[in-house]
């Protein structure tokens, strides 16, 4: 029987497509004419509501800008040490406000939708390669095995 609600019937396939295509939702960046960055919002409605409050504190000639940002996460990958040593890998990211921080493989895989597509692709590729050659720390390998199925390899329409 065909499910009348495609969102329910295709939940698994949508997750697989998202993982494979590295799809990221649109976010909206809120800035002012004075150069202040208020960060990213996950809906235009939230950005707009916040902008209303920001406008109350600005001069009459100043304005607020809401710009859609596609194919981005809240955090941008800067580098990592996946497979490079006897300790768990350290992944360096920069958040939407320009703050640098370091985190673990497990944390990044748990919060994958918050990481930029290019960075997540790099992290997944490195984890896959280093796991195959046996160069991952046990903690990183355990985290990768837990999330590995979320990142299938597809060639010619088939999943390997």
Secondary structure, DSSP 4 states (H G I P E B T S, - for coil): ---S-HHHHTHHHHHHHHHHHT----EEEEEETT--EEEEESSHHHHHHHHHHHHHTS-TT--EEEEEE-S--SBEEEEE-TTSSSS---EEEE-TTS-EEEE-HHHHHHTGGGB-HHHHHHHHHHHHHHHHHT-S-HHHHHHHHHHGGGS--EETTEE-
